[in-house]
Amino acid sequence: MTPPFVRRYVYRGSTIVRDVYGNAMGGLRSLYVDVPISTYKIPTGGVCPFIGNRIPFTHELLAQLYKSHGDYDNQVSKGVQDLLQVGFVLPMDASKITLQAAPGRCSLGNPYFSQ
């Protein structure tokens, strides 16, 4: 089975272009950046590209992006279905992702969702 094609990160010179939330543009998008609750940073010029940190969005920004945890959950569910259709997520993984985002299952690392 041939995996679907995905464009690499978007660069301006040698710098990765970032969206309005500070997350990298291009590459294989995940729900972490397509239905964001945080900004994900990697150090520039570091020896290991797998080391980074996550900066949770403020309560106010989350309230602007999502009317409720249910709204967030609906956006995650739609995103999972989109990724399933193009072959970037397997059915068993889609179920896990959807369950992790379900209201009452987790706080997503942000107090806004634990209320």
Secondary structure, 3 states (H helix, E strand, C coil): CCCCCCCCECEECCEECECCCCCECECCCCHHHHCCCEEEECCCCCCCCCCCEEEECCHHHHHHHCCCHHHHHHHHHHHHHHHHHHCCCCHHHHHHHHHHHCCCCCCCCCHHHHC
